[in-house]
Amino acid sequence: MNNLHQLEKKININFKNKTLLKQAITHKSYDKNVNNEKLEFIGDRILGFVIAKKLLEIFPSDSEGILDKKLASLVNKNKCLEISKKFNLNKFIMTGNKQTKSYIIEDKIVSDACEALIGAIFYDQGIKIVEKFILDLWSNNISNSVETQVDAKTKLQEYSLKKFKILPIYKILSTRGPKHKPLFNVSVKIKNNKYVEGSGLSKKEAEQNAASKLLDKIGL
């Protein structure tokens, strides 16, 4: 219980139901029957709701597409892992491999526990407290969030699907050079436009370059 008290001090929340807090930091490898999987499930949804609501408040002029990309950059396993480090959550998680004083907990287990902790706070304290908890930890990330850079091939695909309801058409024109370092020449077109060529040291790179040239050509 002392471990739980230390975690409460770290997150500045005093749980009414200590069992909920214990469950939030219990991995299935430690207890296959009572663990944090269901708390993680609800915590993930609460996190998404709170962040999405805040993004709408502070970026009211952003399009749905831009908001969606910002949300994706803020609500994911990597971000939860980053946030968890602010209060050393990994030191409190109970796993089945805790056989020595020195052990490593996988990143995914830590990020999952972060979402489970959010779920536990929601059940124990209510939506207002969990909302404050999330926004306090994510505040700098939210205010500094920018639209995720979309690569040329994805951008061209989104444009073609939205405007013409069909995907861009790519063709490999040639492959030159030695096998260990080939040079690909690729062309791409969308409806109402001619083929535009691009080259690269891989098929993917050539397609990206061709897509980028076509985007420039159509003014995107």
N, CA, C and O of each residue as an XYZ file, in Angstrom:
880
protein
N       0.825     -1.219      0.000
C       0.000      0.000      0.000
C       0.858      1.267      0.000
O       0.430      2.320     -0.473
N       2.080      1.146      0.541
C       2.977      2.294      0.558
C       3.326      2.733     -0.859
O       3.463      3.924     -1.138
N       3.468      1.741     -1.760
C       3.739      2.005     -3.161
C       2.607      2.818     -3.786
O       2.852      3.744     -4.560
N       1.369      2.468     -3.446
C       0.200      3.189     -3.951
C       0.191      4.625     -3.430
O      -0.149      5.558     -4.158
N       0.565      4.787     -2.175
C       0.590      6.126     -1.572
C       1.613      7.014     -2.288
O       1.368      8.199     -2.513
N       2.744      6.437     -2.637
C       3.770      7.202     -3.360
C       3.261      7.640     -4.733
O       3.517      8.762     -5.169
N       2.539      6.746     -5.408
C       1.984      7.083     -6.711
C       0.927      8.175     -6.581
O       0.858      9.081     -7.412
N       0.109      8.087     -5.543
C      -0.905      9.126     -5.300
C      -0.245     10.491     -5.114
O      -0.745     11.503     -5.605
N       0.867     10.508     -4.411
C       1.590     11.765     -4.209
C       2.147     12.291     -5.533
O       2.139     13.496     -5.783
N       2.625     11.384     -6.370
C       3.178     11.768     -7.669
C       2.130     12.427     -8.557
O       2.402     13.433     -9.212
N       0.922     11.848     -8.572
C      -0.129     12.359     -9.462
C      -1.049     13.356     -8.758
O      -1.945     13.933     -9.373
N      -0.812     13.548     -7.457
C      -1.576     14.507     -6.658
C      -3.077     14.191     -6.632
O      -3.917     15.087     -6.720
N      -3.386     12.915     -6.511
C      -4.774     12.474     -6.397
C      -4.860     11.420     -5.294
O      -4.100     10.452     -5.293
N      -5.780     11.612     -4.366
C      -5.988     10.661     -3.274
C      -7.193      9.789     -3.610
O      -8.331     10.257     -3.575
N      -6.949      8.546     -3.928
C      -8.017      7.642     -4.336
C      -8.929      7.267     -3.172
O      -8.458      6.992     -2.068
N     -10.233      7.257     -3.427
C     -11.200      6.764     -2.446
C     -11.126      5.243     -2.392
O     -11.171      4.636     -1.322
N     -11.011      4.641     -3.583
C     -10.937      3.184     -3.705
C      -9.523      2.791     -4.137
O      -9.189      2.867     -5.319
N      -8.704      2.378     -3.190
C      -7.306      2.040     -3.476
C      -7.201      0.821     -4.399
O      -6.219      0.659     -5.124
N      -8.230     -0.030     -4.360
C      -8.224     -1.224     -5.209
C      -8.207     -0.850     -6.686
O      -7.575     -1.529     -7.496
N      -8.890      0.214     -7.029
C      -8.903      0.692     -8.417
C      -7.510      1.129     -8.864
O      -7.078      0.828     -9.977
N      -6.827      1.831     -7.994
C      -5.477      2.296     -8.313
C      -4.537      1.110     -8.483
O      -3.719      1.080     -9.402
N      -4.661      0.130     -7.585
C      -3.828     -1.070     -7.667
C      -4.090     -1.817     -8.975
O      -3.162     -2.307     -9.617
N      -5.352     -1.897     -9.355
C      -5.709     -2.586    -10.595
C      -5.108     -1.877    -11.817
O      -4.688     -2.523    -12.776
N      -5.074     -0.545    -11.766
C      -4.556      0.248    -12.892
C      -3.089     -0.031    -13.175
O      -2.644      0.102    -14.315
N      -2.333     -0.414    -12.156
C      -0.899     -0.659    -12.341
C      -0.565     -2.150    -12.339
O       0.601     -2.529    -12.235
N      -1.587     -2.989    -12.455
C      -1.387     -4.438    -12.471
C      -1.467     -4.983    -13.892
O      -2.522     -4.938    -14.523
N      -0.362     -5.489    -14.382
C      -0.323     -6.083    -15.728
C      -0.854     -7.515    -15.677
O      -0.782     -8.166    -14.634
N      -1.380     -8.000    -16.782
C      -1.984     -9.338    -16.831
C      -0.975    -10.438    -16.525
O      -1.369    -11.531    -16.118
N       0.313    -10.177    -16.711
C       1.333    -11.173    -16.384
C       1.477    -11.360    -14.876
O       1.980    -12.386    -14.418
N       1.037    -10.370    -14.113
C       1.084    -10.420    -12.648
C      -0.170    -11.077    -12.089
O      -0.111    -11.863    -11.144
N      -1.321    -10.734    -12.699
C      -2.607    -11.304    -12.288
C      -3.499    -11.410    -13.519
O      -3.977    -10.396    -14.030
N      -3.725    -12.627    -13.995
C      -4.492    -12.801    -15.238
C      -5.985    -12.549    -15.063
O      -6.702    -12.376    -16.049
N      -6.457    -12.526    -13.829
C      -7.880    -12.318    -13.571
C      -8.231    -10.873    -13.228
O      -9.225    -10.337    -13.719
N      -7.424    -10.252    -12.396
C      -7.676     -8.856    -11.999
C      -6.485     -8.024    -12.447
O      -5.457     -7.974    -11.773
N      -6.639     -7.367    -13.603
C      -5.548     -6.561    -14.149
C      -6.108     -5.292    -14.786
O      -7.291     -4.989    -14.637
N      -5.258     -4.553    -15.496
C      -5.649     -3.217    -15.952
C      -6.203     -3.151    -17.381
O      -6.381     -2.054    -17.911
N      -6.476     -4.281    -18.007
C      -6.906     -4.275    -19.410
C      -8.215     -3.508    -19.633
O      -8.311     -2.728    -20.579
N      -9.204     -3.714    -18.791
C     -10.489     -3.031    -18.980
C     -10.398     -1.555    -18.607
O     -11.060     -0.714    -19.216
N      -9.588     -1.246    -17.619
C      -9.371      0.160    -17.278
C      -8.650      0.878    -18.412
O      -8.917      2.047    -18.688
N      -7.736      0.169    -19.063
C      -7.040      0.737    -20.221
C      -8.030      1.026    -21.350
O      -7.936      2.054    -22.019
N      -8.963      0.122    -21.550
C      -9.978      0.265    -22.604
C     -10.785      1.554    -22.416
O     -10.954      2.327    -23.359
N     -11.280      1.780    -21.198
C     -12.095      2.984    -20.958
C     -11.205      4.225    -20.901
O     -11.610      5.304    -21.332
N     -10.001      4.069    -20.371
C      -9.087      5.208    -20.279
C      -8.688      5.758    -21.634
O      -8.558      6.970    -21.807
N      -8.496      4.872    -22.590
C      -8.149      5.276    -23.953
C      -9.255      6.143    -24.538
O      -8.981      7.163    -25.170
N     -10.509      5.738    -24.327
C     -11.652      6.498    -24.858
C     -11.807      7.843    -24.155
O     -12.117      8.847    -24.797
N     -11.596      7.868    -22.857
C     -11.709      9.122    -22.101
C     -10.620     10.102    -22.530
O     -10.878     11.294    -22.699
N      -9.416      9.597    -22.702
C      -8.301     10.436    -23.149
C      -8.624     11.072    -24.495
O      -8.433     12.275    -24.677
N      -9.110     10.274    -25.435
C      -9.470     10.788    -26.756
C     -10.557     11.842    -26.686
O     -10.494     12.856    -27.381
N     -11.555     11.602    -25.847
C     -12.659     12.555    -25.691
C     -12.168     13.894    -25.133
O     -12.498     14.955    -25.661
N     -11.380     13.830    -24.065
C     -10.904     15.051    -23.402
C     -10.010     15.875    -24.329
O     -10.158     17.094    -24.420
N      -9.085     15.207    -25.012
C      -8.173     15.921    -25.916
C      -8.930     16.486    -27.112
O      -8.675     17.618    -27.523
N      -9.860     15.711    -27.678
C     -10.637     16.183    -28.828
C     -11.461     17.410    -28.446
O     -11.543     18.369    -29.214
N     -12.060     17.383    -27.280
C     -12.868     18.509    -26.788
C     -12.005     19.768    -26.633
O     -12.426     20.866    -26.996
N     -10.800     19.596    -26.093
C      -9.903     20.731    -25.881
C      -9.410     21.294    -27.210
O      -9.309     22.511    -27.367
N      -9.103     20.426    -28.162
C      -8.647     20.884    -29.480
C      -9.708     21.730    -30.165
O      -9.391     22.735    -30.802
N     -10.958     21.329    -30.036
C     -12.056     22.109    -30.623
C     -12.161     23.486    -29.980
O     -12.504     24.467    -30.639
N     -11.863     23.545    -28.697
C     -11.956     24.819    -27.963
C     -10.856     25.791    -28.379
O     -11.112     26.982    -28.552
N      -9.629     25.286    -28.542
C      -8.510     26.203    -28.792
C      -8.154     26.357    -30.268
O      -7.410     27.265    -30.638
N      -8.685     25.473    -31.109
C      -8.462     25.596    -32.558
C      -9.799     25.563    -33.304
O     -10.019     24.683    -34.137
N     -10.694     26.512    -33.011
C     -12.047     26.473    -33.593
C     -12.093     26.633    -35.107
O     -13.063     26.220    -35.742
N     -11.070     27.221    -35.688
C     -11.081     27.452    -37.135
C     -10.446     26.305    -37.927
O     -10.504     26.304    -39.157
N      -9.844     25.334    -37.246
C      -9.217     24.206    -37.937
C     -10.274     23.292    -38.553
O     -11.365     23.124    -38.008
N      -9.932     22.714    -39.683
C     -10.842     21.767    -40.330
C     -10.843     20.447    -39.563
O      -9.970     20.196    -38.731
N     -11.829     19.616    -39.854
C     -11.935     18.318    -39.195
C     -10.701     17.470    -39.480
O     -10.214     16.756    -38.603
N     -10.200     17.551    -40.707
C      -9.021     16.779    -41.079
C      -7.790     17.162    -40.284
O      -7.038     16.293    -39.842
N      -7.575     18.463    -40.099
C      -6.424     18.945    -39.327
C      -6.576     18.562    -37.852
O      -5.614     18.131    -37.216
N      -7.783     18.720    -37.318
C      -8.033     18.344    -35.921
C      -7.776     16.862    -35.704
O      -7.230     16.457    -34.678
N      -8.178     16.056    -36.683
C      -7.995     14.607    -36.588
C      -6.510     14.254    -36.536
O      -6.104     13.369    -35.783
N      -5.707     14.944    -37.333
C      -4.264     14.682    -37.342
C      -3.610     15.138    -36.035
O      -2.709     14.477    -35.519
N      -4.072     16.273    -35.508
C      -3.552     16.750    -34.221
C      -3.907     15.759    -33.114
O      -3.082     15.444    -32.257
N      -5.146     15.274    -33.145
C      -5.585     14.309    -32.136
C      -4.731     13.045    -32.190
O      -4.317     12.519    -31.156
N      -4.474     12.567    -33.396
C      -3.668     11.351    -33.563
C      -2.251     11.532    -33.028
O      -1.651     10.583    -32.525
N      -1.714     12.752    -33.134
C      -0.359     13.008    -32.651
C      -0.304     13.126    -31.126
O       0.764     13.007    -30.526
N      -1.467     13.361    -30.505
C      -1.525     13.563    -29.055
C      -2.029     12.342    -28.292
O      -1.714     12.156    -27.116
N      -2.804     11.523    -28.968
C      -3.399     10.346    -28.322
C      -2.862      9.097    -29.011
O      -3.451      8.611    -29.976
N      -1.768      8.592    -28.522
C      -1.165      7.372    -29.052
C      -0.232      6.781    -27.989
O       0.033      7.408    -26.963
N       0.254      5.580    -28.249
C       1.080      4.876    -27.261
C       2.377      5.617    -26.955
O       2.808      5.662    -25.803
N       2.999      6.196    -27.974
C       4.262      6.916    -27.754
C       4.068      8.136    -26.872
O       4.891      8.430    -26.005
N       2.951      8.854    -27.109
C       2.694     10.044    -26.302
C       2.377      9.651    -24.859
O       2.824     10.316    -23.925
N       1.614      8.585    -24.673
C       1.301      8.125    -23.317
C       2.572      7.708    -22.583
O       2.716      7.951    -21.385
N       3.487      7.081    -23.308
C       4.769      6.696    -22.706
C       5.546      7.935    -22.281
O       6.117      7.973    -21.192
N       5.565      8.942    -23.138
C       6.257     10.200    -22.839
C       5.659     10.873    -21.605
O       6.390     11.345    -20.734
N       4.335     10.915    -21.535
C       3.643     11.528    -20.398
C       3.923     10.743    -19.116
O       4.109     11.334    -18.052
N       3.953      9.410    -19.217
C       4.165      8.555    -18.041
C       5.485      8.837    -17.351
O       5.610      8.673    -16.138
N       6.469      9.262    -18.131
C       7.792      9.533    -17.573
C       7.777     10.730    -16.630
O       8.666     10.878    -15.792
N       6.758     11.589    -16.771
C       6.670     12.775    -15.912
C       6.438     12.398    -14.456
O       6.807     13.143    -13.549
N       5.820     11.229    -14.233
C       5.614     10.811    -12.836
C       6.147      9.388    -12.599
O       5.694      8.692    -11.690
N       7.109      8.970    -13.426
C       7.811      7.690    -13.242
C       6.869      6.503    -13.042
O       7.056      5.696    -12.132
N       5.852      6.409    -13.905
C       4.843      5.365    -13.756
C       5.452      3.963    -13.829
O       4.977      3.042    -13.165
N       6.493      3.806    -14.628
C       7.101      2.478    -14.804
C       7.571      1.862    -13.490
O       7.632      0.639    -13.363
N       7.907      2.712    -12.505
C       8.414      2.225    -11.224
C       7.319      1.609    -10.348
O       7.609      0.920     -9.369
N       6.057      1.865    -10.712
C       4.948      1.394     -9.886
C       4.204      0.200    -10.484
O       3.395     -0.428     -9.801
N       4.465     -0.112    -11.729
C       3.726     -1.172    -12.414
C       4.136     -2.551    -11.896
O       5.320     -2.833    -11.712
N       3.144     -3.394    -11.668
C       3.375     -4.754    -11.194
C       3.267     -5.733    -12.360
O       2.213     -5.855    -12.985
N       4.359     -6.421    -12.642
C       4.379     -7.408    -13.717
C       4.890     -8.743    -13.188
O       5.442     -8.825    -12.091
N       4.693     -9.787    -13.991
C       5.095    -11.124    -13.562
C       6.579    -11.377    -13.616
O       7.048    -12.408    -13.133
N       7.335    -10.455    -14.198
C       8.781    -10.673    -14.326
C       9.579     -9.953    -13.244
O      10.793     -9.791    -13.362
N       8.898     -9.530    -12.205
C       9.583     -8.793    -11.129
C      10.252     -9.788    -10.169
O       9.851     -9.920     -9.013
N      11.269    -10.474    -10.668
C      11.961    -11.492     -9.881
C      13.255    -10.963     -9.271
O      13.782    -11.523     -8.310
N      13.743     -9.892     -9.841
C      14.964     -9.278     -9.291
C      14.708     -7.797     -9.075
O      13.685     -7.256     -9.495
N      15.642     -7.165     -8.423
C      15.496     -5.730     -8.177
C      15.668     -4.929     -9.456
O      15.160     -3.814     -9.578
N      16.386     -5.506    -10.401
C      16.623     -4.830    -11.670
C      15.855     -5.550    -12.771
O      16.177     -6.689    -13.110
N      14.856     -4.902    -13.324
C      14.068     -5.505    -14.394
C      13.571     -4.420    -15.323
O      13.462     -3.255    -14.942
N      13.267     -4.822    -16.562
C      12.817     -3.876    -17.580
C      11.341     -4.103    -17.894
O      10.915     -5.240    -18.099
N      10.580     -3.048    -17.932
C       9.181     -3.121    -18.316
C       9.042     -2.559    -19.719
O       9.508     -1.456    -20.001
N       8.404     -3.312    -20.594
C       8.246     -2.896    -21.983
C       7.485     -1.572    -22.075
O       6.617     -1.279    -21.253
N       7.831     -0.781    -23.094
C       7.197      0.527    -23.290
C       5.682      0.416    -23.412
O       4.952      1.233    -22.852
N       5.205     -0.595    -24.144
C       3.766     -0.755    -24.346
C       3.040     -0.975    -23.020
O       1.932     -0.474    -22.827
N       3.662     -1.722    -22.109
C       3.052     -1.973    -20.806
C       2.899     -0.662    -20.034
O       1.902     -0.447    -19.345
N       3.896      0.204    -20.161
C       3.850      1.498    -19.462
C       2.765      2.399    -20.058
O       1.988      3.003    -19.319
N       2.709      2.492    -21.377
C       1.704      3.354    -22.019
C       0.296      2.821    -21.766
O      -0.640      3.600    -21.583
N       0.143      1.506    -21.756
C      -1.159      0.909    -21.442
C      -1.572      1.246    -20.003
O      -2.738      1.534    -19.732
N      -0.606      1.204    -19.098
C      -0.885      1.516    -17.693
C      -1.281      2.979    -17.524
O      -2.090      3.312    -16.658
N      -0.713      3.846    -18.350
C      -1.086      5.264    -18.308
C      -2.570      5.429    -18.643
O      -3.294      6.154    -17.962
N      -3.009      4.742    -19.705
C      -4.426      4.802    -20.074
C      -5.300      4.161    -18.996
O      -6.397      4.642    -18.715
N      -4.811      3.076    -18.393
C      -5.561      2.418    -17.319
C      -5.694      3.335    -16.104
O      -6.735      3.363    -15.448
N      -4.635      4.078    -15.814
C      -4.672      5.026    -14.699
C      -5.733      6.096    -14.946
O      -6.454      6.488    -14.029
N      -5.822      6.564    -16.189
C      -6.859      7.537    -16.550
C      -8.243      6.940    -16.315
O      -9.132      7.609    -15.789
N      -8.420      5.677    -16.706
C      -9.692      5.007    -16.472
C     -10.018      4.881    -14.995
O     -11.163      5.073    -14.586
N      -9.009      4.557    -14.198
C      -9.215      4.412    -12.752
C      -9.578      5.746    -12.101
O     -10.447      5.798    -11.231
N      -8.920      6.808    -12.516
C      -9.224      8.141    -11.982
C     -10.669      8.526    -12.337
O     -11.387      9.094    -11.514
N     -11.077      8.212    -13.555
C     -12.450      8.506    -13.977
C     -13.459      7.803    -13.071
O     -14.393      8.438    -12.580
N     -13.284      6.512    -12.845
C     -14.227      5.755    -12.016
C     -14.216      6.216    -10.564
O     -15.251      6.228     -9.898
N     -13.027      6.597    -10.077
C     -12.897      6.948     -8.663
C     -13.236      8.409     -8.373
O     -13.794      8.721     -7.321
N     -12.900      9.307     -9.307
C     -13.008     10.740     -9.038
C     -14.034     11.468     -9.918
O     -14.485     12.557     -9.563
N     -14.403     10.881    -11.054
C     -15.363     11.545    -11.935
C     -14.696     12.261    -13.100
O     -13.472     12.389    -13.145
N     -15.497     12.720    -14.027
C     -14.993     13.285    -15.285
C     -14.235     14.596    -15.092
O     -13.262     14.844    -15.804
N     -14.649     15.433    -14.157
C     -13.992     16.731    -13.969
C     -12.543     16.570    -13.507
O     -11.642     17.251    -13.996
N     -12.339     15.661    -12.561
C     -10.992     15.453    -12.023
C     -10.092     14.799    -13.065
O      -8.936     15.192    -13.219
N     -10.612     13.804    -13.781
C      -9.783     13.132    -14.789
C      -9.477     14.076    -15.951
O      -8.412     13.991    -16.561
N     -10.410     14.969    -16.251
C     -10.172     15.959    -17.301
C      -9.038     16.898    -16.894
O      -8.171     17.216    -17.708
N      -9.045     17.337    -15.651
C      -7.977     18.206    -15.147
C      -6.640     17.466    -15.158
O      -5.614     18.034    -15.530
N      -6.655     16.210    -14.752
C      -5.440     15.393    -14.733
C      -4.824     15.304    -16.130
O      -3.621     15.498    -16.301
N      -5.652     15.014    -17.113
C      -5.183     14.879    -18.499
C      -4.651     16.203    -19.037
O      -3.553     16.259    -19.591
N      -5.433     17.262    -18.872
C      -5.047     18.553    -19.440
C      -3.797     19.134    -18.780
O      -3.005     19.810    -19.437
N      -3.619     18.873    -17.486
C      -2.405     19.330    -16.807
C      -1.163     18.670    -17.418
O      -0.132     19.318    -17.598
N      -1.272     17.400    -17.728
C      -0.130     16.653    -18.257
C       0.099     16.891    -19.746
O       1.235     16.895    -20.220
N      -1.000     17.087    -20.474
C      -0.900     17.230    -21.932
C      -0.895     18.691    -22.399
O      -0.802     18.946    -23.600
N      -0.991     19.651    -21.478
C      -1.204     21.058    -21.836
C      -0.171     21.604    -22.824
O      -0.536     22.215    -23.828
N       1.115     21.385    -22.542
C       2.153     21.900    -23.439
C       2.093     21.254    -24.816
O       2.284     21.920    -25.833
N       1.828     19.964    -24.842
C       1.721     19.243    -26.108
C       0.545     19.745    -26.934
O       0.640     19.860    -28.156
N      -0.565     20.045    -26.261
C      -1.758     20.514    -26.968
C      -1.521     21.893    -27.568
O      -1.808     22.121    -28.743
N      -1.001     22.803    -26.769
C      -0.800     24.176    -27.245
C       0.250     24.248    -28.344
O       0.209     25.142    -29.189
N       1.194     23.307    -28.333
C       2.246     23.305    -29.348
C       1.953     22.372    -30.514
O       2.779     22.215    -31.413
N       0.779     21.756    -30.496
C       0.469     20.773    -31.539
C       0.345     21.460    -32.891
O      -0.215     22.550    -33.012
N       0.874     20.801    -33.883
C       0.800     21.282    -35.256
C       0.283     20.150    -36.121
O       0.341     18.983    -35.734
N      -0.214     20.494    -37.277
C      -0.711     19.473    -38.182
C       0.429     18.542    -38.582
O       1.506     18.994    -38.971
N       0.182     17.250    -38.481
C       1.177     16.275    -38.892
C       1.447     16.409    -40.382
O       0.518     16.476    -41.187
N       2.720     16.447    -40.744
C       3.089     16.582    -42.142
C       2.660     15.345    -42.914
O       3.022     14.225    -42.554
N       1.894     15.547    -43.968
C       1.420     14.443    -44.784
C       2.338     14.285    -45.982
O       2.645     15.267    -46.658
N       2.782     13.065    -46.255
C       3.682     12.850    -47.377
C       2.944     13.056    -48.694
O       1.714     13.018    -48.742
N       3.716     13.276    -49.772
C       3.143     13.641    -51.076
C       2.211     12.568    -51.622
O       1.158     12.885    -52.174
N       2.585     11.319    -51.475
C       1.770     10.233    -52.015
C       0.411     10.164    -51.312
O      -0.617      9.967    -51.961
N       0.410     10.325    -49.993
C      -0.844     10.314    -49.227
C      -1.707     11.515    -49.588
O      -2.920     11.393    -49.763
N      -1.065     12.679    -49.699
C      -1.794     13.903    -50.040
C      -2.451     13.788    -51.417
O      -3.597     14.202    -51.595
N      -1.733     13.229    -52.382
C      -2.282     13.052    -53.726
C      -3.432     12.054    -53.713
O      -4.435     12.241    -54.401
N      -3.279     11.007    -52.935
C      -4.337      9.996    -52.825
C      -5.608     10.600    -52.230
O      -6.708     10.366    -52.730
N      -5.444     11.385    -51.150
C      -6.605     12.015    -50.510
C      -7.310     12.965    -51.479
O      -8.539     13.007    -51.532
N      -6.530     13.720    -52.239
C      -7.095     14.663    -53.207
C      -7.856     13.918    -54.303
O      -8.978     14.294    -54.644
N      -7.254     12.870    -54.852
C      -7.867     12.120    -55.945
C      -9.159     11.436    -55.503
O     -10.150     11.437    -56.233
N      -9.142     10.858    -54.314
C     -10.339     10.182    -53.799
C     -11.476     11.172    -53.540
O     -12.641     10.896    -53.826
N     -11.107     12.329    -52.991
C     -12.120     13.329    -52.675
C     -12.721     13.947    -53.938
O     -13.927     14.180    -54.003
N     -11.875     14.213    -54.944
C     -12.338     14.910    -56.142
C     -12.910     13.971    -57.208
O     -13.911     14.284    -57.852
N     -12.252     12.801    -57.384
C     -12.644     11.922    -58.483
C     -13.149     10.544    -58.032
O     -13.629      9.759    -58.849
N     -13.039     10.257    -56.736
C     -13.469      8.961    -56.194
C     -12.647      7.785    -56.720
O     -13.112      6.646    -56.681
N     -11.444      8.039    -57.205
C     -10.550      6.976    -57.669
C      -9.131      7.239    -57.176
O      -8.768      8.373    -56.866
N      -8.334      6.170    -57.109
C      -6.949      6.292    -56.660
C      -6.039      6.751    -57.798
O      -6.352      6.513    -58.964
N      -4.926      7.398    -57.485
C      -3.932      7.716    -58.518
C      -3.391      6.428    -59.139
O      -3.390      5.377    -58.498
N      -2.939      6.514    -60.373
C      -2.392      5.347    -61.079
C      -0.878      5.500    -61.204
O      -0.388      6.473    -61.777
N      -0.145      4.531    -60.663
C       1.322      4.541    -60.734
C       1.804      3.459    -61.706
O       1.230      2.372    -61.771
N       2.857      3.767    -62.454
C       3.470      2.801    -63.363
C       4.988      2.849    -63.235
O       5.585      3.926    -63.212
N       5.605      1.672    -63.152
C       7.066      1.611    -63.162
C       7.519      1.660    -64.618
O       7.200      0.767    -65.403
N       8.264      2.705    -64.974
C       8.700      2.877    -66.358
C       9.999      2.139    -66.635
O      10.171      1.549    -67.702
N      10.905      2.172    -65.680
C      12.188      1.497    -65.882
C      12.923      1.327    -64.562
O      12.657      2.019    -63.579
N      13.856      0.381    -64.575
C      14.756      0.168    -63.442
C      16.161      0.053    -64.006
O      16.456     -0.861    -64.776
N      17.017      0.971    -63.626
C      18.376      1.003    -64.177
C      19.421      0.921    -63.067
O      19.125      1.134    -61.891
N      20.634      0.610    -63.467
C      21.725      0.569    -62.497
C      21.966     -0.819    -61.944
O      21.248     -1.758    -62.290
N      22.973     -0.964    -61.084
C      23.319     -2.272    -60.498
C      22.233     -2.747    -59.527
O      21.454     -1.939    -59.021
N      22.185     -4.048    -59.272
C      21.145     -4.629    -58.412
C      21.199     -4.086    -56.992
O      20.165     -3.937    -56.341
N      22.406     -3.790    -56.510
C      22.522     -3.311    -55.128
C      22.170     -1.824    -54.994
O      21.998     -1.313    -53.888
N      22.067     -1.147    -56.135
C      21.717      0.272    -56.075
C      20.954      0.676    -57.338
O      21.458      1.452    -58.151
N      19.732      0.144    -57.499
C      18.951      0.436    -58.705
C      18.341      1.835    -58.661
O      18.147      2.412    -57.591
N      18.049      2.358    -59.832
C      17.363      3.642    -59.946
C      16.011      3.385    -60.609
O      15.934      2.907    -61.741
N      14.950      3.715    -59.878
C      13.600      3.487    -60.380
C      13.058      4.754    -61.033
O      13.267      5.865    -60.544
N      12.364      4.564    -62.136
C      11.674      5.671    -62.799
C      10.194      5.314    -62.847
O       9.804      4.303    -63.432
N       9.380      6.155    -62.225
C       7.951      5.876    -62.058
C       7.142      7.043    -62.574
O       7.588      8.190    -62.538
N       5.924      6.737    -63.063
C       5.002      7.801    -63.471
C       3.698      7.675    -62.687
O       3.343      6.589    -62.227
N       3.000      8.775    -62.542
C       1.724      8.786    -61.842
C       0.775      9.744    -62.542
O       1.184     10.764    -63.097
N      -0.511      9.386    -62.500
C      -1.522     10.289    -63.048
C      -2.805     10.154    -62.249
O      -3.071      9.122    -61.634
N      -3.591     11.216    -62.273
C      -4.945     11.187    -61.754
C      -5.868     11.655    -62.873
O      -5.399     12.140    -63.902
N      -7.141     11.517    -62.684
C      -8.111     11.871    -63.716
C      -7.925     13.327    -64.155
O      -7.690     14.215    -63.336
N      -8.037     13.546    -65.461
C      -7.921     14.875    -66.086
C      -6.503     15.428    -66.088
O      -6.302     16.604    -66.390
N      -5.509     14.594    -65.755
C      -4.109     15.034    -65.794
C      -3.250     13.988    -66.504
O      -3.543     12.793    -66.459
N      -2.188     14.455    -67.158
C      -1.271     13.547    -67.833
C      -0.297     12.939    -66.822
O      -0.153     13.423    -65.699
N       0.365     11.868    -67.256
C       1.367     11.223    -66.408
C       2.526     12.172    -66.108
O       2.983     12.920    -66.973
N       2.984     12.119    -64.865
C       4.150     12.888    -64.433
C       5.168     11.881    -63.898
O       4.807     10.950    -63.179
N       6.436     12.070    -64.250
C       7.472     11.110    -63.881
C       8.290     11.554    -62.665
O       8.450     12.741    -62.382
N       8.791     10.552    -61.974
C       9.680     10.785    -60.845
C      10.639      9.633    -60.702
O      10.322      8.519    -61.119
N      11.802      9.863    -60.125
C      12.790      8.792    -59.967
C      13.303      8.742    -58.536
O      13.172      9.699    -57.772
N      13.890      7.602    -58.194
C      14.429      7.448    -56.855
C      15.171      6.141    -56.706
O      15.114      5.284    -57.587
N      15.877      5.982    -55.580
C      16.678      4.785    -55.337
C      15.834      3.610    -54.837
O      16.346      2.511    -54.626
N      14.526      3.859    -54.649
C      13.590      2.786    -54.326
C      12.279      3.101    -55.027
O      12.037      4.238    -55.431
N      11.438      2.088    -55.167
C      10.132      2.292    -55.798
C       9.314      3.322    -55.003
O       8.640      4.178    -55.576
N       9.391      3.215    -53.683
C       8.647      4.129    -52.819
C       9.126      5.572    -52.998
O       8.319      6.495    -53.102
N      10.432      5.751    -53.032
C      10.992      7.100    -53.196
C      10.619      7.690    -54.555
O      10.310      8.877    -54.659
N      10.650      6.854    -55.596
C      10.286      7.315    -56.936
C       8.818      7.727    -56.988
O       8.478      8.731    -57.614
N       7.950      6.961    -56.335
C       6.520      7.280    -56.294
C       6.274      8.583    -55.540
O       5.439      9.392    -55.944
N       7.010      8.782    -54.438
C       6.877     10.020    -53.666
C       7.294     11.226    -54.511
O       6.625     12.260    -54.502
N       8.395     11.087    -55.234
C       8.876     12.190    -56.065
C       7.916     12.492    -57.215
O       7.697     13.654    -57.559
N       7.352     11.450    -57.803
C       6.382     11.644    -58.882
C       5.124     12.320    -58.347
O       4.587     13.234    -58.972
N       4.658     11.860    -57.180
C       3.468     12.447    -56.563
C       3.703     13.911    -56.229
O       2.826     14.750    -56.436
N       4.912     14.222    -55.701
C       5.244     15.594    -55.347
C       5.217     16.506    -56.580
O       4.714     17.628    -56.518
N       5.761     16.013    -57.700
C       5.775     16.810    -58.940
C       4.354     17.046    -59.447
O       4.032     18.135    -59.921
N       3.503     16.018    -59.345
C       2.119     16.177    -59.811
C       1.351     17.154    -58.924
O       0.537     17.937    -59.414
N       1.614     17.106    -57.608
C       0.982     18.065    -56.696
C       1.369     19.489    -57.052
O       0.525     20.386    -57.047
N       2.656     19.702    -57.364
C       3.123     21.029    -57.783
C       2.436     21.456    -59.059
O       2.063     22.619    -59.218
N       2.270     20.513    -59.966
C       1.666     20.814    -61.261
C       0.211     21.266    -61.129
O      -0.243     22.146    -61.859
N      -0.508     20.660    -60.198
C      -1.933     21.017    -60.025
C      -2.124     22.077    -58.935
O      -3.253     22.435    -58.599
N      -1.014     22.572    -58.390
C      -1.092     23.697    -57.463
C      -1.466     23.347    -56.046
O      -2.082     24.154    -55.350
N      -1.099     22.140    -55.600
C      -1.407     21.740    -54.221
C      -0.141     21.694    -53.376
O      -0.203     21.377    -52.188
